[in-house]
C-alpha cells in the first residue's frame, strides 16, 4: 500500500479538526477557534513553493490573530516554504511544543478492547462533557469543543471507555477523512492512568475507523509525551514527520 504523503495527512487533519473561522492567502491558511488548540488557532503554509512576500503575508495574518484576541502562532511543517522560515527566524518568532505526526496502515482485523466502549455523535453532551471533565476544561472551553465538533463535516465519532463501576475514564475523537482515520483529544482520567484505558479507547477508535473504510490512520503527539509515543507505537504507528509551533516574541504582552 502506498504510504501517506504529508499533504494527505495535513489535509485530513484540517478536515477532521475544523476552525470556527478561517482565511486564505494563496496556499496559506489562517485559523481561529476561540483559542482552543493551537492547530485550530494558527497560521499554516500548505505548499513549500508558496513563499512569495512571506513577511508581508505573515504580518497581515498575525494582525488578524491579534484582532481576534489570540496570539499569533505559525505551525511549521514540511509544507512550510523556506522563505517563511527565514522570515520567522529574522523576526525572532520563538519555537515551542515540538510535535510528531505518526501514521500506520490499518490492520486486517480489529484490535481487542478489554473494557466497555461506547460511540457517540460528538455533538452529544454525553460525550463531550465527560471529555471536558477528564481534561479539566472550564465551561468556556467546553462550549468551544462543542462548537468545533459540531462543525466537523466528515464521518466522526466520540468514543468513551468505562470503568467497571460504569464511569467514563477515557475518551477520544475519531474521524475519517479521505480514507484516513484521524484521532484527536485522547485523554484518560488522571486517577485511571496506567491501567489500560487509554489502550482500550484507542483500540475502539481504530476499530471504528476501520469499519468506516479507513486504509490508514494518523495522529499528532507532543514529542515529549513518552507514554503516548509508546502507546501509539505499540499499535503500529510510526513517525512520518515532525512539526513545531512558533510565536511572535511579543505574544504575551499587550
N, C-alpha and C positions, 0 to 999 in steps of 0.2 A: 504494500500500500504506500502511496506517495506521502511523504511527511508533510505536515502543515507548514506553510510559509508564515513569516512574521505578519504580512499583510492579512492573511486569513485569520490569524489569531486576534490581531488588533481589531479587525472589523467585527468579528463575532463578539468580542468583549464589549465593544462600544454599543452594539445592539442589545446585548444581554443586560447591560447596566446603563440605562439612558440618563442623560441630564434632563433637568427641567427646562433649561434654556440653552440654546447654543447658537453660535455664529460661525460662518465660514469665511475664509480669505484664501482663495485658491484651494490648496490641499492642507491648509492649516485649519484647525478646529478649536474654538473656544467653548468651554462647557461650564455650566453653573447648576448647582443643586443645593443652594442654601447652605453651602459649606460642608455638607456631609459627604465624606470620602474624597480623597484627592483626585482619584481617577475621574470623578464627575465634576470637579471644580478646578480644572487646569487647562492649559494650552497644549495642543498636540500638533506635530507636523507629521503628516501621513505619507510623505513621499520624499526620499532623500535628494531628489533633484529640484525640489521647490524651496530654494534658499534665497531667491532674489529679494532685495530690500528687507533683509531679515531684521535689522534694528528697528526700522520704521514700523514694521508689522508687529514686532514684539511689543513696542511701546504702546501701540494702539490697543492691542489685546490686553495688555497689563492695565491700561486705563479702564477698559471695560470691566475687568475684575474689581478694581477699586470702586468703580461706580456702583457695583452690586454688593459691596461690603465684604468681599473675600480677598485674601492675599493673592497677589499674582504668583502663580506657580506654573512651571513648564515641566512636562513629563518627557524626558529624553529617552528615546528608544532607538533601535537600529534604523528606524524610518526617519529619524530627525536629520535634516540636511546639515552637512558640516558647517555651512555658513551660520546656522543658528547657534551651534555650539560655540563658534568663535565669538559671536556677539554676547552670549551668556557669560563666557569667560571674561570678555572685555568689560562688561557691566558688573562683574563680580557677583553674579547670582550664585548663592551657595547651594551645594549639593546636600541632600538629606534622603533618608529612607531608601537605600539601595534595595532593590527587589528583583526577584526572579520570576520568569514565566516558565511553567512546567507543562508538558503535554505528553500524551500517550495515545496509542491506538486502542480502541475499545476491544475488550476480550470477546471470545465467542460465548461465554457463559456468564451468568450473574455472579456477583460476589456474595458470599454468605453474610447475613445480617443477624447478629446474635441477640438483638434487643428489638422490642416493638418499635416499628417505624410507621409514620403516617404521612400522607401527602395532602397538601392544601393549595388552593388558589392563594398566592402570596398576598393578595389584597385583603384576605380574610384576617381580621384581628386575632383569630385563634392561632394563626401562625406568627404574625409579626409582633404581637405583644409578648409572647414568651421569648422570642429572639431578642427583643429590646431589654427584657428583664435580665437575660443571661449576659448580654453585652454591657449592661449598666447604662443604657441610654436614658436621657431625660425625655420629657414629653415632647419638646420641640423636635428633637432628633427622631423620635418615634414617628411623629407626623410626617417628617421628610421621607423616612423609609417607606411609609405607606404611599406617599405620592410617587416616589420613584418606581416602586414595584407595580403600581397601577398603570404606569406608562410603558411597561415592557411590552413590545409588540410580538416577540417570538414566543414559541411554546415555553412555559415556565411553571415550576412547582416549588412551593416551600416545603421543606422536609423537617419533621421533628422526630426525635428518638426519645423514648420514655424510660425512666427508671421503673423497676418492678412495682414500686408504690403508685405508679400512674402519673408521675410528674414529668414534664418535659425537661430533659437535661442536655440536649444537643440540638443544633439547628443548622441548616444551610439553605441556600437558594440555588436551584438548578435550572439552567436554561439551555435550549438547543437552538443555535443559530447557524444556518448554512451547513448543517451536518456536524457541527462542533458542539460538544457539551461544555458549558461554561459553569463553573462552580464558585460561588461568592458567599461572603459573610458566614464562613464556617466558624461556629462558636460552640463551646461546651461550658456549662455552668461551672464556675470556679470550684465549687465543692465536689464536682464529679469528674475532674480531670484525671487522666491516667488510668481510667477504668474501662476503656474500650468504647465509650460512647461516641467519641469523635470518629473512630474507625467505622462504627455502625452507621452514623449519619452519612458519611462519605460513601460507604457501600450502597446504601439505599438510594442516594442521589445518582450515583453512577449507573445503578440498575435502571432507574427511571430514564436517564439519558439514553441508555442502550435501547430501551423499549421504544423510544421515540425516533430511532433510526440514526442516532449519532454514531459516526465512524471513528471519531477522535474525541478526546477531552483535553481541556486546558484550564489552567488556573494561575493566579498570581499570588505570590507569597513573599513576605519580607525575608531578605537574605539572612537576617539574624535569627529567624524563628526556627531553631534547630528541631524542636519536637514536630512542628508541622512539616518541615522538609523530610524528616524521617518517615512520617506517616504517609505522605504522598508518594515517596519513593517506594514504599512497601506495596503500594497498589500498582506500580509500574510507571509512574510519572518520572520523566527525566527533564533536566534543564534544556530549554531551547534558546533562550536569550535573557539578558538582564536589562533592566532599565533603572533610572534614578530620577528623582524629582529635584528641581532647582527653584529657588525662591529669591525674589528681589531682596537686596540687602536691607531695605527699609521695610520689610514685610511686617514687622511687629510694631511699627511706630506710625502714628498719625494717619 
